[in-house]
Amino acid sequence: MTIRAVKNTDDLALLKVYLDQRKRPFTVDVTDGRDRSAEQNRLSQKWYGEIAEQTGEDREDVRARCKLKYGLPILMESSEAFRDLCRRRIKPLSHAERIEVIRDFDIPITRLMNVTQMSQYMDYVFQAHVEFGIDLTVPEDKFAYAPKKDKAA
């Protein structure tokens, strides 16, 4: 299976060349939007380390806590099957057990997110931690993360 992201006219032209050269018949599946970006992934990982360094928490505990508090609700909102799974398997656990399961079994949460969901997740993580005075890196690359402007400003 080949996946190609088309972000501009050059990408589209290359895709057309690729498709013209394919043996027929074949099936094309087009999905709007784009997959979660590598920039978002690197930045979220950087933030987990920055939060851990400034709070004294274990980095993997920070990662699991953020996934539990901010990631699960985003995925539960968009998928009835995921929501049902969480209600049956995660909800009965204590908070500490939930963190432990997400951390120790590397439950895929952010990996399942698209770019829009990951942006929302990162907004939540950013806002929640800067409110407590934690300094987090904000890159110039708008595709990695662009925090929402304060509406009161």
GROMACS elastic network, one bead per residue, 0.5 to 0.9 nm:
[ bonds ]
;  ai    aj funct       b0    kb
    4    11     6  0.84101   500
    4    15     6  0.74583   500
    5    11     6  0.74173   500
    5    12     6  0.87385   500
    5    15     6  0.89778   500
    5    34     6  0.67918   500
    5    35     6  0.82390   500
    6     9     6  0.77393   500
    6    10     6  0.82530   500
    6    11     6  0.50064   500
    6    12     6  0.56274   500
    6    14     6  0.89912   500
    6    15     6  0.77898   500
    6    34     6  0.84809   500
    7    10     6  0.82119   500
    7    11     6  0.62399   500
    7    12     6  0.76765   500
    7    34     6  0.85891   500
    8    11     6  0.53922   500
    8    12     6  0.64078   500
    8    13     6  0.88441   500
    9    13     6  0.61404   500
    9    14     6  0.86659   500
   10    13     6  0.50740   500
   10    14     6  0.63016   500
   10    15     6  0.86363   500
   11    14     6  0.51515   500
   11    15     6  0.62024   500
   11    16     6  0.87187   500
   12    15     6  0.50301   500
   12    16     6  0.62676   500
   12    17     6  0.87667   500
   13    16     6  0.51210   500
   13    17     6  0.63929   500
   13    18     6  0.87024   500
   14    17     6  0.51153   500
   14    18     6  0.61867   500
   14    19     6  0.86498   500
   15    19     6  0.61075   500
   15    20     6  0.85382   500
   16    19     6  0.51028   500
   16    20     6  0.60765   500
   16    21     6  0.86985   500
   17    20     6  0.51486   500
   17    21     6  0.64421   500
   17    22     6  0.89680   500
   18    21     6  0.53604   500
   18    22     6  0.65658   500
   19    22     6  0.52217   500
   19    23     6  0.85952   500
   20    23     6  0.83630   500
   22    25     6  0.84332   500
   22    26     6  0.78949   500
   23    26     6  0.73092   500
   24    27     6  0.89211   500
   31    34     6  0.76262   500
   33   114     6  0.81156   500
   33   115     6  0.76201   500
   33   116     6  0.83100   500
   34    37     6  0.78367   500
   34   114     6  0.69026   500
   34   115     6  0.62952   500
   34   116     6  0.86686   500
   35   113     6  0.80052   500
   35   114     6  0.51743   500
   35   115     6  0.56770   500
   35   116     6  0.89725   500
   36    39     6  0.84591   500
   36    40     6  0.69166   500
   36    41     6  0.75684   500
   36   110     6  0.89682   500
   36   111     6  0.80509   500
   36   112     6  0.87474   500
   36   113     6  0.66343   500
   36   116     6  0.79245   500
   36   117     6  0.84867   500
   36   118     6  0.68226   500
   36   119     6  0.89109   500
   37    40     6  0.52740   500
   37    41     6  0.65101   500
   37    42     6  0.88358   500
   37   114     6  0.84057   500
   37   115     6  0.64792   500
   37   118     6  0.88900   500
   37   143     6  0.75466   500
   37   144     6  0.71856   500
   38    42     6  0.61665   500
   38    43     6  0.85335   500
   38   144     6  0.79051   500
   39    42     6  0.52154   500
   39    43     6  0.61056   500
   39    44     6  0.85952   500
   39   141     6  0.82637   500
   39   143     6  0.70015   500
   39   145     6  0.81030   500
   40    43     6  0.51336   500
   40    44     6  0.60907   500
   40    45     6  0.85839   500
   40   115     6  0.80819   500
   40   118     6  0.73936   500
   40   119     6  0.78086   500
   40   122     6  0.83598   500
   40   143     6  0.73700   500
   40   145     6  0.65601   500
   41    44     6  0.53009   500
   41    45     6  0.62815   500
   41    46     6  0.86294   500
   41   110     6  0.87228   500
   41   111     6  0.89017   500
   41   118     6  0.87261   500
   41   144     6  0.81158   500
   42    45     6  0.52093   500
   42    46     6  0.61560   500
   42    47     6  0.86824   500
   42   144     6  0.83424   500
   43    47     6  0.61267   500
   43    48     6  0.87069   500
   43   137     6  0.78731   500
   43   138     6  0.84615   500
   43   139     6  0.82830   500
   43   144     6  0.68361   500
   43   145     6  0.78267   500
   44    47     6  0.50268   500
   44    48     6  0.63425   500
   44    49     6  0.88251   500
   44    63     6  0.88277   500
   44   122     6  0.71238   500
   44   125     6  0.88737   500
   45    48     6  0.52255   500
   45    49     6  0.65848   500
   45    50     6  0.88254   500
   45    63     6  0.80555   500
   46    49     6  0.52450   500
   46    50     6  0.62477   500
   46    51     6  0.86838   500
   46   136     6  0.85291   500
   46   137     6  0.78949   500
   47    51     6  0.59583   500
   47    52     6  0.83763   500
   47    63     6  0.89958   500
   47   125     6  0.87209   500
   47   126     6  0.84676   500
   47   136     6  0.61268   500
   47   137     6  0.70797   500
   48    51     6  0.52350   500
   48    52     6  0.61245   500
   48    53     6  0.85634   500
   48    59     6  0.58844   500
   48    60     6  0.77708   500
   48    61     6  0.89413   500
   48    62     6  0.59462   500
   48    63     6  0.57388   500
   48    66     6  0.85752   500
   49    52     6  0.50912   500
   49    53     6  0.60322   500
   49    54     6  0.86103   500
   49    58     6  0.86776   500
   49    59     6  0.56392   500
   49    60     6  0.87309   500
   49    62     6  0.82097   500
   49    63     6  0.87109   500
   50    53     6  0.50982   500
   50    54     6  0.62028   500
   50    55     6  0.85545   500
   50    59     6  0.85466   500
   50   134     6  0.81492   500
   50   135     6  0.75418   500
   50   136     6  0.65335   500
   50   137     6  0.82440   500
   51    54     6  0.52443   500
   51    55     6  0.59532   500
   51    56     6  0.80495   500
   51    57     6  0.76993   500
   51    59     6  0.76427   500
   51    62     6  0.71629   500
   51   129     6  0.77006   500
   51   134     6  0.67446   500
   51   135     6  0.79405   500
   51   136     6  0.75770   500
   52    55     6  0.52516   500
   52    56     6  0.53531   500
   52    58     6  0.57398   500
   52    59     6  0.50039   500
   52    60     6  0.85286   500
   52    61     6  0.84093   500
   52    62     6  0.64236   500
   53    56     6  0.55988   500
   53    57     6  0.72416   500
   53    58     6  0.83374   500
   53    59     6  0.79028   500
   54    57     6  0.80871   500
   54   134     6  0.66927   500
   54   135     6  0.81713   500
   55    58     6  0.87547   500
   55   134     6  0.81436   500
   56    59     6  0.86491   500
   57    60     6  0.84402   500
   57    61     6  0.67247   500
   57    62     6  0.65647   500
   58    61     6  0.51601   500
   58    62     6  0.63570   500
   58    63     6  0.87607   500
   59    62     6  0.51041   500
   59    63     6  0.62678   500
   59    64     6  0.87059   500
   60    64     6  0.61019   500
   60    65     6  0.84413   500
   60   103     6  0.62928   500
   60   104     6  0.88299   500
   61    64     6  0.50923   500
   61    65     6  0.59301   500
   61    66     6  0.84862   500
   61    99     6  0.70391   500
   61   100     6  0.80698   500
   61   103     6  0.66069   500
   62    65     6  0.50770   500
   62    66     6  0.60924   500
   62    67     6  0.85283   500
   63    66     6  0.53175   500
   63    67     6  0.62147   500
   63    68     6  0.86464   500
   63   102     6  0.88914   500
   63   103     6  0.75334   500
   64    67     6  0.50914   500
   64    68     6  0.60761   500
   64    69     6  0.85538   500
   64    98     6  0.85653   500
   64    99     6  0.55690   500
   64   100     6  0.77418   500
   64   101     6  0.85548   500
   64   102     6  0.55624   500
   64   103     6  0.51312   500
   64   104     6  0.89158   500
   64   106     6  0.84143   500
   64   107     6  0.88771   500
   65    68     6  0.51172   500
   65    69     6  0.59916   500
   65    70     6  0.82354   500
   65    98     6  0.87279   500
   65    99     6  0.59921   500
   65   102     6  0.83359   500
   65   103     6  0.84742   500
   66    69     6  0.52144   500
   66    70     6  0.55679   500
   66    71     6  0.67536   500
   66   121     6  0.86598   500
   66   124     6  0.89191   500
   66   125     6  0.67083   500
   67    70     6  0.55608   500
   67    72     6  0.62290   500
   67    99     6  0.88157   500
   67   102     6  0.78348   500
   67   109     6  0.64884   500
   67   110     6  0.70486   500
   67   121     6  0.85042   500
   68    71     6  0.58159   500
   68    72     6  0.54113   500
   68    73     6  0.79350   500
   68    98     6  0.74740   500
   68    99     6  0.69914   500
   68   102     6  0.75045   500
   68   109     6  0.84880   500
   69    72     6  0.65818   500
   69    73     6  0.72408   500
   70    73     6  0.60233   500
   70    74     6  0.68153   500
   70   120     6  0.88120   500
   70   121     6  0.59175   500
   70   122     6  0.85486   500
   70   124     6  0.64536   500
   70   125     6  0.70206   500
   71    74     6  0.53415   500
   71    75     6  0.64643   500
   71    76     6  0.86154   500
   71   109     6  0.62769   500
   71   110     6  0.64799   500
   71   113     6  0.86766   500
   71   117     6  0.85858   500
   71   118     6  0.83320   500
   71   120     6  0.89354   500
   71   121     6  0.59507   500
   72    75     6  0.52837   500
   72    76     6  0.59283   500
   72    77     6  0.84917   500
   72    82     6  0.88479   500
   72    83     6  0.85330   500
   72    86     6  0.81639   500
   72   109     6  0.67074   500
   72   110     6  0.86607   500
   73    77     6  0.60152   500
   73    78     6  0.87465   500
   73    83     6  0.84054   500
   74    77     6  0.52558   500
   74    78     6  0.66340   500
   74    79     6  0.89458   500
   74   113     6  0.86476   500
   74   117     6  0.68287   500
   74   118     6  0.89368   500
   74   120     6  0.79995   500
   74   121     6  0.73424   500
   75    78     6  0.52439   500
   75    79     6  0.61194   500
   75    80     6  0.89592   500
   75    82     6  0.68202   500
   75    83     6  0.74436   500
   75   109     6  0.75572   500
   75   110     6  0.87435   500
   75   112     6  0.80050   500
   75   113     6  0.73805   500
   75   117     6  0.79867   500
   76    79     6  0.53847   500
   76    80     6  0.66517   500
   76    81     6  0.81047   500
   76    82     6  0.55883   500
   76    84     6  0.81109   500
   76    86     6  0.77202   500
   77    80     6  0.74424   500
   77    82     6  0.86629   500
   77    83     6  0.71718   500
   78    82     6  0.82196   500
   78    83     6  0.83030   500
   79    82     6  0.52229   500
   79    83     6  0.61001   500
   79    84     6  0.85909   500
   80    84     6  0.60765   500
   80    85     6  0.85656   500
   81    84     6  0.51250   500
   81    85     6  0.61925   500
   81    86     6  0.86847   500
   82    85     6  0.50400   500
   82    86     6  0.61699   500
   82    87     6  0.85828   500
   83    86     6  0.52284   500
   83    87     6  0.61956   500
   83    88     6  0.87049   500
   84    87     6  0.51367   500
   84    88     6  0.62293   500
   84    89     6  0.85489   500
   85    88     6  0.52343   500
   85    89     6  0.58859   500
   85    90     6  0.75951   500
   86    89     6  0.52342   500
   86    91     6  0.61589   500
   87    90     6  0.59757   500
   87    91     6  0.50366   500
   87    92     6  0.74800   500
   88    91     6  0.64675   500
   88    92     6  0.70816   500
   89    92     6  0.65441   500
   89    93     6  0.76686   500
   90    93     6  0.56628   500
   90    94     6  0.86271   500
   90    97     6  0.87491   500
   90    98     6  0.63611   500
   90   101     6  0.86360   500
   91    94     6  0.77601   500
   91    95     6  0.88235   500
   91    98     6  0.80499   500
   92    98     6  0.89811   500
   93    96     6  0.79650   500
   93    97     6  0.56650   500
   93    98     6  0.58820   500
   94    97     6  0.50850   500
   94    98     6  0.61537   500
   94    99     6  0.87205   500
   95    98     6  0.50859   500
   95    99     6  0.63536   500
   95   100     6  0.86469   500
   96    99     6  0.52116   500
   96   100     6  0.61779   500
   96   101     6  0.86983   500
   97   101     6  0.60608   500
   97   102     6  0.85560   500
   98   101     6  0.52137   500
   98   102     6  0.61982   500
   98   103     6  0.84689   500
   99   102     6  0.52838   500
   99   103     6  0.59619   500
   99   104     6  0.83498   500
  100   103     6  0.51144   500
  100   104     6  0.56887   500
  100   105     6  0.79848   500
  101   104     6  0.53604   500
  101   105     6  0.55926   500
  101   106     6  0.75676   500
  101   107     6  0.73593   500
  102   105     6  0.56963   500
  102   106     6  0.54346   500
  102   108     6  0.81489   500
  102   109     6  0.87462   500
  103   106     6  0.53251   500
  103   107     6  0.72219   500
  104   107     6  0.80968   500
  105   108     6  0.88782   500
  106   109     6  0.86809   500
  108   111     6  0.54943   500
  108   112     6  0.64389   500
  109   112     6  0.55010   500
  109   113     6  0.70553   500
  110   113     6  0.51949   500
  110   114     6  0.84709   500
  110   117     6  0.85162   500
  110   118     6  0.68089   500
  110   121     6  0.82998   500
  111   114     6  0.82204   500
  111   118     6  0.89703   500
  113   116     6  0.77867   500
  113   117     6  0.54547   500
  113   118     6  0.57166   500
  114   117     6  0.53422   500
  114   118     6  0.60572   500
  114   119     6  0.85593   500
  115   118     6  0.50892   500
  115   119     6  0.60576   500
  115   120     6  0.86345   500
  115   143     6  0.89586   500
  116   119     6  0.50916   500
  116   120     6  0.63101   500
  116   121     6  0.86571   500
  117   120     6  0.50718   500
  117   121     6  0.61492   500
  117   122     6  0.85926   500
  118   122     6  0.60451   500
  118   123     6  0.84821   500
  119   122     6  0.50664   500
  119   123     6  0.61058   500
  119   124     6  0.86944   500
  119   144     6  0.84405   500
  119   145     6  0.67644   500
  119   146     6  0.81173   500
  119   147     6  0.86093   500
  120   123     6  0.50385   500
  120   124     6  0.63886   500
  120   125     6  0.87486   500
  121   124     6  0.52270   500
  121   125     6  0.62687   500
  121   126     6  0.85663   500
  122   126     6  0.58529   500
  122   127     6  0.83816   500
  122   145     6  0.74932   500
  122   147     6  0.82571   500
  123   126     6  0.51525   500
  123   127     6  0.60139   500
  123   128     6  0.84328   500
  123   145     6  0.83071   500
  123   146     6  0.83605   500
  123   147     6  0.60885   500
  123   148     6  0.72762   500
  124   127     6  0.52952   500
  124   128     6  0.59851   500
  124   129     6  0.85341   500
  125   128     6  0.53631   500
  125   129     6  0.62427   500
  125   130     6  0.85974   500
  126   129     6  0.54834   500
  126   130     6  0.60558   500
  126   131     6  0.84933   500
  126   136     6  0.72431   500
  126   147     6  0.77691   500
  127   130     6  0.54549   500
  127   131     6  0.61357   500
  127   132     6  0.89699   500
  127   147     6  0.85191   500
  128   131     6  0.55889   500
  128   132     6  0.71881   500
  129   132     6  0.53547   500
  129   133     6  0.67832   500
  129   134     6  0.54994   500
  129   135     6  0.79050   500
  129   136     6  0.81199   500
  130   135     6  0.61965   500
  130   136     6  0.72330   500
  131   134     6  0.73131   500
  138   141     6  0.85903   500
  138   144     6  0.87094   500
  138   145     6  0.69871   500
  138   146     6  0.76470   500
  138   147     6  0.80959   500
  139   142     6  0.74923   500
  139   144     6  0.70126   500
  139   145     6  0.68778   500
  139   146     6  0.80910   500
  140   143     6  0.88011   500
  140   144     6  0.81537   500
  140   145     6  0.81875   500
  140   146     6  0.82238   500
  141   144     6  0.54939   500
  141   145     6  0.69046   500
  141   146     6  0.78992   500
  142   145     6  0.55206   500
  142   146     6  0.53448   500
  143   146     6  0.72155   500
  146   149     6  0.87422   500
  147   150     6  0.89436   500
  148   151     6  0.83466   500
  149   152     6  0.86507   500
  149   153     6  0.77680   500
  150   153     6  0.55694   500
